[in-house]
Amino acid sequence: MTRLAIILALFASPAFAQSNCGPRSTLVTALLDTYGETVQGLGMAANGAVMEVFASDKTGTWTVAVTLPNGLVCLVATGSDYERVAAKPNL
């Protein structure tokens, strides 16, 4: 089972799992309890949605999620080998 499938399985309702979306509180709790991930960065979209990057320095896992204005959160991507970058790159 892939990491994304495991996270989706943690959502309370099968309907949420089918759409990759569910209650934000459920996702935040699952990411913290299962992978030790916390919010590492965020940004606001023009439509009022909030993009969040959850990650864990300990496990190296990361998740990108978008919270819609109605409070529903949708998973965008998950992965491993997360690395915090302290300096801005030279362009």
ChimeraX commands (.cxc) that place a marker at each C-alpha (Angstrom):
marker #1 position 0.00,0.00,0.00 radius 0.5
marker #1 position 1.40,3.41,-0.96 radius 0.5
marker #1 position 1.86,6.19,1.57 radius 0.5
marker #1 position -0.92,8.21,-0.10 radius 0.5
marker #1 position -3.28,5.23,0.17 radius 0.5
marker #1 position -2.44,4.85,3.86 radius 0.5
marker #1 position -3.21,8.52,4.53 radius 0.5
marker #1 position -6.46,8.29,2.58 radius 0.5
marker #1 position -7.43,5.21,4.57 radius 0.5
marker #1 position -7.13,7.31,7.74 radius 0.5
marker #1 position -9.93,9.61,6.55 radius 0.5
marker #1 position -13.16,8.72,8.36 radius 0.5
marker #1 position -15.48,8.26,5.37 radius 0.5
marker #1 position -15.02,6.16,2.22 radius 0.5
marker #1 position -16.50,9.05,0.22 radius 0.5
marker #1 position -13.63,11.30,1.33 radius 0.5
marker #1 position -11.04,8.66,0.46 radius 0.5
marker #1 position -12.42,8.36,-3.08 radius 0.5
marker #1 position -12.03,12.10,-3.69 radius 0.5
marker #1 position -8.69,12.61,-1.84 radius 0.5
marker #1 position -10.47,15.18,0.35 radius 0.5
marker #1 position -11.78,15.20,3.91 radius 0.5
marker #1 position -11.96,17.11,7.18 radius 0.5
marker #1 position -8.78,19.10,7.90 radius 0.5
marker #1 position -8.65,18.04,11.55 radius 0.5
marker #1 position -8.63,14.37,10.52 radius 0.5
marker #1 position -5.72,14.87,8.13 radius 0.5
marker #1 position -3.65,16.98,10.55 radius 0.5
marker #1 position -4.10,14.41,13.33 radius 0.5
marker #1 position -3.27,11.49,11.02 radius 0.5
marker #1 position -0.12,13.14,9.67 radius 0.5
marker #1 position 1.13,13.99,13.15 radius 0.5
marker #1 position 0.30,10.65,14.76 radius 0.5
marker #1 position 1.41,8.42,11.88 radius 0.5
marker #1 position 4.37,10.29,10.37 radius 0.5
marker #1 position 5.26,13.04,12.86 radius 0.5
marker #1 position 4.50,15.65,10.20 radius 0.5
marker #1 position 3.67,19.25,11.09 radius 0.5
marker #1 position 3.08,22.35,8.97 radius 0.5
marker #1 position 6.41,23.60,7.60 radius 0.5
marker #1 position 5.12,26.18,5.13 radius 0.5
marker #1 position 1.94,27.60,3.63 radius 0.5
marker #1 position 0.60,29.99,1.05 radius 0.5
marker #1 position -2.69,31.60,0.05 radius 0.5
marker #1 position -4.22,31.09,-3.40 radius 0.5
marker #1 position -6.27,33.75,-5.16 radius 0.5
marker #1 position -9.47,31.74,-4.60 radius 0.5
marker #1 position -8.97,31.74,-0.82 radius 0.5
marker #1 position -7.57,28.22,-0.63 radius 0.5
marker #1 position -4.55,27.59,1.59 radius 0.5
marker #1 position -1.70,25.37,0.40 radius 0.5
marker #1 position 0.23,23.69,3.23 radius 0.5
marker #1 position 3.41,21.65,3.27 radius 0.5
marker #1 position 3.50,19.16,6.15 radius 0.5
marker #1 position 6.82,17.45,6.83 radius 0.5
marker #1 position 8.87,15.64,9.43 radius 0.5
marker #1 position 12.60,16.16,9.94 radius 0.5
marker #1 position 12.66,12.84,11.81 radius 0.5
marker #1 position 10.92,10.58,9.28 radius 0.5
marker #1 position 11.72,12.60,6.14 radius 0.5
marker #1 position 8.15,12.29,4.89 radius 0.5
marker #1 position 6.18,15.21,3.44 radius 0.5
marker #1 position 2.63,15.96,2.32 radius 0.5
marker #1 position 1.21,18.84,0.30 radius 0.5
marker #1 position -2.45,19.62,0.98 radius 0.5
marker #1 position -4.86,22.37,-0.05 radius 0.5
marker #1 position -7.55,23.55,2.34 radius 0.5
marker #1 position -10.54,24.99,0.50 radius 0.5
marker #1 position -12.50,27.99,1.82 radius 0.5
marker #1 position -15.26,25.59,3.00 radius 0.5
marker #1 position -12.76,23.86,5.34 radius 0.5
marker #1 position -12.35,20.69,3.30 radius 0.5
marker #1 position -8.72,19.64,2.78 radius 0.5
marker #1 position -7.52,17.81,-0.33 radius 0.5
marker #1 position -4.26,15.89,-0.70 radius 0.5
marker #1 position -2.07,17.00,-3.59 radius 0.5
marker #1 position 1.15,14.99,-3.17 radius 0.5
marker #1 position 3.17,12.93,-0.69 radius 0.5
marker #1 position 6.78,11.82,-0.62 radius 0.5
marker #1 position 9.97,11.10,1.26 radius 0.5
marker #1 position 13.46,12.51,1.76 radius 0.5
marker #1 position 12.25,15.92,2.94 radius 0.5
marker #1 position 15.07,18.36,3.54 radius 0.5
marker #1 position 14.75,21.79,5.12 radius 0.5
marker #1 position 16.57,24.51,3.14 radius 0.5
marker #1 position 17.74,27.44,5.25 radius 0.5
marker #1 position 19.19,29.72,2.58 radius 0.5
marker #1 position 17.52,31.12,-0.52 radius 0.5
marker #1 position 19.12,29.87,-3.74 radius 0.5
marker #1 position 21.22,32.23,-5.80 radius 0.5
marker #1 position 19.50,32.99,-9.07 radius 0.5
marker link #1:1,2 radius 0.2
marker link #1:2,3 radius 0.2
marker link #1:3,4 radius 0.2
marker link #1:4,5 radius 0.2
marker link #1:5,6 radius 0.2
marker link #1:6,7 radius 0.2
marker link #1:7,8 radius 0.2
marker link #1:8,9 radius 0.2
marker link #1:9,10 radius 0.2
marker link #1:10,11 radius 0.2
marker link #1:11,12 radius 0.2
marker link #1:12,13 radius 0.2
marker link #1:13,14 radius 0.2
marker link #1:14,15 radius 0.2
marker link #1:15,16 radius 0.2
marker link #1:16,17 radius 0.2
marker link #1:17,18 radius 0.2
marker link #1:18,19 radius 0.2
marker link #1:19,20 radius 0.2
marker link #1:20,21 radius 0.2
marker link #1:21,22 radius 0.2
marker link #1:22,23 radius 0.2
marker link #1:23,24 radius 0.2
marker link #1:24,25 radius 0.2
marker link #1:25,26 radius 0.2
marker link #1:26,27 radius 0.2
marker link #1:27,28 radius 0.2
marker link #1:28,29 radius 0.2
marker link #1:29,30 radius 0.2
marker link #1:30,31 radius 0.2
marker link #1:31,32 radius 0.2
marker link #1:32,33 radius 0.2
marker link #1:33,34 radius 0.2
marker link #1:34,35 radius 0.2
marker link #1:35,36 radius 0.2
marker link #1:36,37 radius 0.2
marker link #1:37,38 radius 0.2
marker link #1:38,39 radius 0.2
marker link #1:39,40 radius 0.2
marker link #1:40,41 radius 0.2
marker link #1:41,42 radius 0.2
marker link #1:42,43 radius 0.2
marker link #1:43,44 radius 0.2
marker link #1:44,45 radius 0.2
marker link #1:45,46 radius 0.2
marker link #1:46,47 radius 0.2
marker link #1:47,48 radius 0.2
marker link #1:48,49 radius 0.2
marker link #1:49,50 radius 0.2
marker link #1:50,51 radius 0.2
marker link #1:51,52 radius 0.2
marker link #1:52,53 radius 0.2
marker link #1:53,54 radius 0.2
marker link #1:54,55 radius 0.2
marker link #1:55,56 radius 0.2
marker link #1:56,57 radius 0.2
marker link #1:57,58 radius 0.2
marker link #1:58,59 radius 0.2
marker link #1:59,60 radius 0.2
marker link #1:60,61 radius 0.2
marker link #1:61,62 radius 0.2
marker link #1:62,63 radius 0.2
marker link #1:63,64 radius 0.2
marker link #1:64,65 radius 0.2
marker link #1:65,66 radius 0.2
marker link #1:66,67 radius 0.2
marker link #1:67,68 radius 0.2
marker link #1:68,69 radius 0.2
marker link #1:69,70 radius 0.2
marker link #1:70,71 radius 0.2
marker link #1:71,72 radius 0.2
marker link #1:72,73 radius 0.2
marker link #1:73,74 radius 0.2
marker link #1:74,75 radius 0.2
marker link #1:75,76 radius 0.2
marker link #1:76,77 radius 0.2
marker link #1:77,78 radius 0.2
marker link #1:78,79 radius 0.2
marker link #1:79,80 radius 0.2
marker link #1:80,81 radius 0.2
marker link #1:81,82 radius 0.2
marker link #1:82,83 radius 0.2
marker link #1:83,84 radius 0.2
marker link #1:84,85 radius 0.2
marker link #1:85,86 radius 0.2
marker link #1:86,87 radius 0.2
marker link #1:87,88 radius 0.2
marker link #1:88,89 radius 0.2
marker link #1:89,90 radius 0.2
marker link #1:90,91 radius 0.2
view
